[in-house]
Amino acid sequence: MPKILIVGGGYAGFYTAWKLEKSLRKGEAEVTMVDPLPYMTYQPFLPEVAAGSIDPRYAVVNHRRHLKTTNIISGRVTYVNHAEKKATITPLVGEPYDVDYDHVVITAGAVSRTFPIPGVADEAVGMKNIEEAVYVRDRLITNFDKAAGLPKGDPLRERLLTVTVVGGGFAGIEAYAELRSAASALLKYYPEIEFDDIKFHLVEAMGRIMPEVSLETSHWVVNRLAERGAPIHLDTQLSSAVGGKMELSNGDSFESDLLIWTAGVMATPTVTRHTDLPVEARGRITTEASLRVIDADGTPIEGAWSAGDVAAVPDLTGKGVGGFCVPNAQHAVRQAKLLAKNLVAVLRGEAPKDYVHKSLGAVAGLGLYDGVFQSGNLAIKGFVAWLMHRGYHGLAMPTWERKWRVIFGWIGNFFLGRDFATLAAVQQPRVAFQEFASRPKPPAPVAETPAPAAAPAAAAAPAAAPAPAAAPAAEPAPAPAAEAAATETKPSAATEEAAAKKPAPRTRAPRKTAAQRAAEAESAEKTEPAEKPAE
C-alpha cells in the first residue's frame, strides 16, 4: 500500500488530508500527517478573535475530530531525505525516528518575516496563530484595567493606551481596524478613559496600503480609519522599538505597550532548510502548476508535492507577484484540494491537472459593521461589504460543525454584545496555587559539635605509656583508634583561640575506652609519690 506523508497540518495540509480521505478507496493508500499542533487555524478570523468577536476555539479545527482515517503524529518533521524517501520525525515527547514514504506533501506553511530592527524581537507579537490573537486581546483589555487606575498625564498611562501595528497589508489593516473597534467598544466599561486617550498607529513602508484593492479604495480605507482615530503613517519605517519606545523614520517617537508585527511572511525554515528538495531564492519549495516539486531544469521529481505558503506555485493568470501565487488563504485551500485530486490521479495512472485560479475579488473587515470589497473596478464599502466579509468567511470555514459554532457566536454577540472577559492569567495558571500552597518545612541545620580540648592529650597518653600488664589479652582492638587519634592534625593557634572565646556547649562528655581508663590509673600511681613530700 503506498504511503503518503503530509508535512504540516495548516490550511494546505489539513485540506489535503481531508480531501484524500474523501477520494481514496479503502486500502488504496495510507495517509499520515505530522504537525506539532492538534488543530488547523483559520487565519482570516484572527483579527476578530483579537477583537473579541469570535471565541478563540471556534477559529480552529481539531485534526483528530475531523480526520477519521488519517494517521496523525504530534511532532515536527526535522528532515526530509527524498533521495531515500525517508523523513525524520521529532515527536513532542521521545527520541527522533525515521519513517519511509512513497509520496511526500510539503505543506508546512509560513511564519512571520521580520527584519533586524532593534527591539522588535523582544517587544513585538505576530498575528499568525490563535495564541497570538488571544494574547493581543488579553493584553489590550488588561492595559485598560491598568490605565483606569492611573491619573491623566501619567506617561505609563499613555503607554498602556497606545497600540502600534507594523504592516499595511490585509492582515495588518484588518487587525488594526478590529482593535480600534474593540477599544472604542471598551470605553463604556471604563468611564475613567476617554476616546482621545487611546492612541493607535499603523506604520507602512510603502506609499499605499492593501495592494490587492485599487488605489482609490485604499485611500478610502486610510481616510475611514483616520476618522475613527486610527491614523496610518505611509512611507514610514519602524527604526527602533527598544524598551517599548517606537522610533519612526519620519522622526516621530512615542511609547507603546502593544506592538503587532504583520509586515510579511516567509516559508517555514525548519522544513525548507532541512531537505534535499529544491528551494528557490526566497526559501520556498519549487513546484510546477500541477503542484509537483520540480528540479532546477523544471523536471518533476517523482513522489514530491507541495502547496500553500511554503511553495512557489506559478500563477498561470499572470497576476501573481513575480509570476507566482501570493501566499494567502484563497490559494492555499484551492491548491490543497487540487493536490489531493492530482495525487489520487497519479496513484491511478492518470495525468494531473494544472492549478489555475482567477481571484473573484478581495474582501476585508474593518471592525464591527464596516468593511470593504473589491472585484475589478467594482468597490463596495461600509455595512454591505462587512456582511459580504462575514458571509464569505463564515461559509469558507471548514466543516459544518465549525461553521455553526462561528455563526451562532455572531448571533449571540449581536444580542448580548462582544465578550470582553480577559483570561490573561491563564498564561501562568499555577501562580495562584503556588502562592498559598503548603510546603514541607526545611530540616533544621545540624550544629557542629567541637571536640573537647582534653581529647588529644588523653588520646596521646596511651601511645606514650607502656601497655598495662593487667590489661586483658583480648583488648588490643582499641589500639588502632588510639593510634589514629594520636595522628590527628593539631588545631592551629587561631583555631584554638576562637574555640576558647566561644562558650563551650553543654554536651555530655564522651565515654572513655578501657585503654584510656587504664592509662589514667597508671599515670596517677606514678605521680602520687612525687606529690607526698610537697605536703
JOJO-V74510 format. One record per pair of residues at least 24 apart in sequence whose ideal C-beta (glycine too) atoms are under 8 Angstrom apart, sorted by the first residue. I is the first residue (numbers start at 1). GAP is how many residues later the second one is. D is the distance in Angstrom with one decimal. If there is no record, write none. Layout:
# JOJO-V74510
i/gap/d
I/GAP/D
I/GAP/D
This chain:
# JOJO-V74510
i/gap/d
1/26/6.3
1/27/7.5
1/28/6.3
1/29/5.3
2/26/7.8
2/27/4.6
2/28/7.2
2/100/4.4
2/101/6.6
2/345/6.2
3/26/7.3
3/27/5.0
3/29/7.0
3/97/6.6
3/98/4.8
3/99/5.0
3/100/7.4
4/25/5.4
4/26/6.8
4/27/4.8
4/28/7.0
4/97/6.9
4/98/7.0
4/99/4.8
4/100/7.9
4/101/6.7
4/339/6.9
5/27/5.3
5/29/7.2
5/72/7.9
5/82/5.8
5/94/6.8
5/96/4.0
5/98/7.2
5/99/4.9
5/100/7.0
6/25/6.8
6/26/6.8
6/27/4.2
6/28/7.1
6/64/7.9
6/99/4.6
6/101/6.2
7/27/6.0
7/70/4.6
7/73/6.9
7/80/7.3
7/97/6.7
7/98/6.7
7/99/5.1
7/100/6.4
7/101/5.5
7/264/6.1
8/25/8.0
8/26/7.5
8/27/5.8
8/69/8.0
8/98/7.3
8/99/4.4
8/100/3.9
8/101/5.6
8/260/7.5
8/263/7.4
8/300/7.8
8/302/7.3
9/24/5.4
9/25/7.6
9/26/3.2
9/28/6.7
9/30/7.8
9/31/5.9
9/54/5.7
9/63/7.7
10/25/7.5
10/30/5.8
10/31/7.0
10/97/6.7
10/98/7.7
10/99/4.2
10/298/6.9
10/322/7.6
11/29/6.8
11/32/7.6
11/96/7.7
11/98/7.1
11/297/5.8
11/298/8.0
11/318/6.1
11/321/3.9
11/322/5.8
11/325/6.7
12/95/3.7
12/97/7.2
12/295/4.5
12/296/3.2
12/297/7.8
12/298/7.9
12/320/4.8
12/321/7.6
12/323/6.2
12/324/4.2
12/327/7.5
13/27/7.6
13/92/7.3
13/94/3.8
13/95/7.8
13/96/7.7
13/295/7.6
13/323/7.4
14/26/4.1
14/47/6.6
14/49/7.0
14/53/7.6
14/322/7.7
14/384/7.1
15/317/7.7
15/318/5.6
15/321/3.5
15/322/6.0
15/325/7.5
15/383/7.1
16/89/5.7
16/91/6.2
16/291/7.1
16/320/4.5
16/323/5.5
16/324/5.1
16/327/7.9
17/50/5.5
17/53/4.7
18/48/6.9
18/49/6.5
18/322/7.9
18/380/7.1
19/317/7.0
19/318/5.4
19/321/3.6
19/322/7.1
20/50/7.6
20/320/4.8
20/323/7.0
20/324/7.0
21/46/6.6
21/47/6.4
21/48/5.3
21/49/6.3
23/317/6.0
23/318/6.6
23/321/4.7
24/320/6.2
28/316/8.0
28/319/6.7
29/318/6.2
30/41/7.1
31/38/7.1
31/39/4.8
31/40/6.8
32/38/7.0
32/39/4.2
32/40/7.7
32/41/6.4
32/67/7.3
32/69/7.8
33/30/7.1
33/34/7.1
33/37/5.3
33/38/7.2
33/39/5.5
33/40/7.2
34/39/4.6
34/41/5.9
34/42/7.1
34/43/5.2
34/53/7.9
34/55/5.9
35/28/7.1
35/37/7.7
35/38/7.9
35/39/7.3
35/40/8.0
36/38/6.5
36/39/6.2
36/40/5.4
36/56/6.6
38/24/6.4
38/25/5.6
38/26/6.8
38/36/6.5
39/24/6.1
39/91/8.0
40/358/7.4
41/88/5.6
41/89/5.0
42/287/7.9
42/351/7.8
42/354/8.0
42/355/5.6
42/356/7.4
42/360/7.7
43/85/7.0
43/128/7.9
43/286/6.2
44/285/5.8
44/349/5.1
44/352/7.7
45/348/6.7
45/352/7.6
45/361/7.4
46/81/5.6
46/82/7.8
46/83/7.8
46/84/7.0
46/86/7.5
46/87/4.3
46/125/7.9
46/129/7.3
47/80/7.3
47/86/7.6
47/124/7.6
47/127/4.2
47/128/4.5
47/130/7.6
47/131/4.2
47/132/7.7
47/318/6.9
48/130/6.1
48/317/7.0
49/81/6.6
49/84/4.1
49/85/6.7
49/88/6.8
50/77/7.3
50/83/4.5
50/84/7.8
50/86/4.4
50/87/4.9
50/90/7.7
50/125/6.2
50/128/6.2
50/129/6.2
50/132/7.5
51/86/7.1
51/127/3.8
51/128/6.1
51/130/6.1
51/131/4.0
51/316/7.4
51/317/7.9
51/367/7.3
52/85/5.9
52/130/5.8
52/366/4.3
52/367/5.8
52/368/5.4
53/125/7.3
53/129/8.0
53/315/7.0
53/357/7.5
53/360/6.2
53/365/5.8
54/352/6.3
54/355/6.0
54/356/7.7
55/350/7.6
55/354/5.6
55/364/7.7
56/74/5.5
56/77/6.8
56/78/5.1
57/348/8.0
58/344/6.6
58/347/4.4
58/348/5.0
58/351/5.8
59/71/5.9
59/74/7.6
59/347/7.6
60/70/5.6
61/336/7.9
61/337/5.5
61/338/6.2
61/341/5.6
65/336/7.8
66/332/7.5
66/333/5.4
66/335/7.7
76/194/6.7
77/31/7.8
77/194/6.4
78/192/7.0
78/196/5.9
79/195/4.6
79/196/6.7
80/24/6.2
80/26/7.3
80/191/7.1
80/194/7.1
80/195/4.0
80/196/7.2
80/197/6.4
81/194/7.7
81/195/6.1
82/193/7.0
82/194/5.6
82/195/5.5
82/219/6.9
82/221/7.3
82/222/5.7
83/193/5.7
85/218/6.6
101/202/7.7
102/201/5.9
103/200/4.8
103/201/7.6
103/202/6.6
103/240/6.3
104/199/6.6
104/200/5.7
104/201/7.0
105/200/4.6
105/201/7.0
105/202/7.4
105/234/6.7
105/238/7.4
106/165/6.5
106/169/7.7
106/171/7.1
106/179/5.3
106/187/7.4
106/198/7.5
106/199/7.1
106/200/4.1
106/204/5.9
106/205/7.0
107/199/6.9
107/200/5.7
107/201/5.0
107/203/6.5
107/204/7.9
107/229/6.9
108/159/7.3
108/160/4.2
108/162/7.5
108/163/4.1
108/164/7.5
108/202/4.8
109/159/5.6
109/199/6.0
109/200/5.2
109/201/5.9
110/155/4.0
110/156/6.0
110/157/5.7
110/158/6.1
110/198/7.9
110/199/3.6
110/200/6.5
110/217/5.8
111/154/6.6
111/155/6.3
111/157/5.5
111/158/7.5
112/149/5.9
112/150/7.7
112/152/7.6
112/153/6.2
112/154/7.9
113/150/7.2
113/151/4.3
113/152/5.4
113/153/4.1
114/147/6.2
114/149/7.6
115/148/7.8
117/121/5.8
117/122/7.0
117/123/6.6
117/124/6.6
118/122/4.6
118/123/6.9
118/124/5.0
119/121/5.6
119/122/3.4
119/123/3.8
119/124/6.8
119/125/7.8
119/126/7.9
120/118/7.3
120/121/5.3
120/139/7.6
120/141/6.6
122/119/7.9
122/120/7.9
123/118/4.8
123/119/7.8
123/120/7.7
123/121/5.7
123/136/5.1
124/42/7.4
124/117/6.6
124/135/4.5
124/136/6.9
124/137/4.3
125/133/7.9
125/134/7.1
125/135/5.9
125/136/7.0
126/134/7.4
126/135/5.5
126/136/7.2
127/44/5.8
127/45/7.8
127/48/5.2
127/133/5.9
127/134/7.7
127/135/5.2
128/137/7.2
134/289/7.9
135/292/7.5
136/39/7.7
136/43/7.3
136/122/7.0
136/124/6.3
137/45/7.7
137/285/7.2
138/284/4.6
138/285/6.3
138/286/4.0
138/289/7.8
139/118/7.6
139/119/5.5
139/285/7.2
140/39/6.5
140/42/6.7
140/43/6.8
140/46/7.9
140/118/6.4
141/45/7.0
141/279/5.7
141/281/4.1
141/283/7.7
142/280/5.8
142/282/5.0
143/114/5.8
143/115/6.8
144/39/8.0
144/42/5.6
144/46/5.5
144/49/6.6
145/277/7.9
147/45/7.8
147/46/6.3
147/50/7.7
148/42/5.1
148/44/4.4
148/45/6.1
149/43/7.8
152/45/7.4
155/100/7.1
157/40/7.8
158/39/7.8
158/41/7.3
158/97/7.0
159/85/6.5
159/96/4.2
159/97/6.6
159/98/5.0
160/97/5.1
161/32/6.9
161/36/5.4
161/37/5.0
161/38/6.3
162/36/7.9
162/37/4.3
162/38/7.7
162/39/7.3
162/92/6.3
162/93/6.5
162/94/4.2
162/95/6.5
162/96/7.5
163/35/7.8
163/36/7.3
163/37/5.2
163/38/7.3
163/93/6.6
163/95/4.8
163/97/7.5
164/36/7.9
164/37/4.8
164/38/7.7
164/39/6.9
164/82/5.6
164/92/4.3
164/94/6.9
164/95/4.9
164/96/7.1
165/35/7.8
165/36/7.3
165/37/4.7
165/38/7.3
165/94/8.0
165/95/4.7
165/97/6.4
166/36/7.7
166/37/4.9
166/72/5.4
166/93/7.2
166/94/7.1
166/95/5.2
166/96/6.6
166/97/5.1
167/35/8.0
167/36/7.8
167/37/6.9
167/94/6.8
167/95/3.6
167/96/3.6
167/97/6.9
168/34/6.3
168/36/3.3
168/38/6.8
168/40/7.6
168/41/3.6
168/42/6.8
168/64/6.7
168/66/7.7
169/40/7.5
169/41/6.7
169/42/7.4
169/93/6.6
169/94/7.8
169/95/7.6
170/40/6.1
170/42/6.4
170/158/7.7
170/192/7.1
170/194/5.6
171/91/4.6
172/30/6.7
172/32/7.7
172/37/7.9
172/88/7.8
172/90/3.7
172/91/7.2
173/29/7.6
173/36/5.9
173/37/5.8
173/48/6.6
173/52/7.9
173/191/6.4
173/193/7.5
174/190/5.4
174/191/5.7
174/192/7.3
175/85/6.1
175/87/6.2
176/24/7.0
176/26/4.9
176/49/7.1
176/54/6.2
177/48/6.1
177/51/7.9
177/53/6.9
177/188/7.2
177/189/4.0
177/190/4.6
177/193/7.3
178/187/6.8
178/188/7.9
178/189/5.5
179/81/8.0
180/45/7.0
180/48/5.7
180/49/6.6
180/50/4.3
180/187/6.3
181/47/7.8
181/185/7.8
181/186/3.0
181/187/5.1
181/189/7.6
182/185/7.9
182/236/7.2
182/238/7.8
184/44/7.3
184/45/7.7
185/183/7.4
185/232/7.8
185/233/6.2
185/235/7.7
186/234/6.3
189/231/7.0
195/34/6.5
196/33/7.7
198/31/6.8
199/55/7.2
199/57/7.9
200/29/6.4
200/30/4.2
200/31/7.2
201/30/6.8
201/32/6.4
201/45/7.2
201/53/7.2
201/55/7.1
202/28/6.9
202/29/7.4
202/30/4.6
202/31/6.7
203/30/5.0
203/33/5.4
203/34/6.9
203/35/5.2
203/45/6.4
204/28/6.3
204/29/6.7
204/30/5.5
204/31/7.8
204/32/6.8
205/30/7.2
205/31/6.9
205/32/5.0
205/58/7.6
206/28/7.1
206/29/7.2
207/27/5.5
207/28/5.2
208/26/6.9
209/25/7.5
210/152/7.8
210/154/7.1
212/150/4.2
212/162/7.0
213/149/5.9
213/159/6.8
213/161/4.0
213/166/7.3
214/160/6.1
214/163/7.4
214/165/6.5
216/163/7.2
217/155/6.2
217/157/5.3
217/162/4.8
217/164/7.5
220/152/7.3
220/159/7.8
220/161/6.2
221/145/6.9
221/151/6.0
224/142/6.7
224/146/7.3
224/157/7.9
225/141/7.2
228/139/7.5
265/44/6.3
265/62/5.8
267/42/6.5
267/43/4.5
267/44/8.0
268/42/5.9
271/39/6.8
272/38/6.6
277/24/7.1
277/27/5.9
277/29/7.9
280/32/5.0
282/30/7.2
284/26/6.1
284/27/5.8
284/28/4.0
285/25/5.9
285/26/5.0
285/27/6.8
286/26/5.4
287/24/5.0
287/25/6.4
287/26/5.4
287/27/7.8
288/26/6.9
288/66/7.9
289/24/7.1
289/25/5.1
289/27/5.8
289/65/3.7
289/66/5.3
289/67/7.4
290/52/5.8
290/62/4.2
290/63/6.6
290/64/5.5
290/65/7.1
291/44/6.1
291/47/6.5
291/48/4.6
291/51/6.2
291/61/7.6
291/64/6.1
292/50/7.6
292/60/6.8
305/34/5.8
305/37/7.7
305/38/6.4
307/25/6.9
307/28/3.9
307/29/5.4
307/32/4.9
308/24/4.1
308/27/6.3
308/28/6.8
311/24/7.5
313/42/6.3
316/38/6.4
316/39/7.4
316/40/4.7
317/39/6.6
317/40/7.3
317/41/5.1
319/39/7.9
319/40/7.6
325/30/7.9
325/32/7.7
329/67/7.7
330/27/7.2
330/29/6.5
331/26/6.6
333/63/7.4
363/25/5.5
363/26/4.7
363/29/5.8
364/25/6.5
365/24/4.5
365/25/7.3
368/50/7.9
447/58/7.8
449/56/6.6
449/58/6.0
450/49/5.9
450/52/7.8
450/55/7.8
452/57/6.9
452/58/7.1
453/46/7.5
455/30/7.4
455/55/7.5
456/29/7.3
456/32/6.7
456/34/7.0
458/54/7.5
458/58/5.9
458/62/7.8
459/26/3.5
459/27/5.8
459/29/7.8
459/57/7.7
460/25/7.5
460/26/4.9
461/55/7.4
461/58/4.8
461/59/7.3
461/62/6.8
462/53/5.2
462/54/6.6
462/57/4.6
465/54/5.5
465/57/6.2
465/58/7.1
468/50/4.7
468/51/7.5
468/54/5.9
470/48/7.7
471/43/7.8
471/44/7.4
471/47/5.9
475/39/5.9
475/40/7.1
478/35/4.8
478/36/6.9
478/37/4.6
479/36/7.2
481/32/7.5
482/31/7.7
482/33/6.2
482/34/7.8
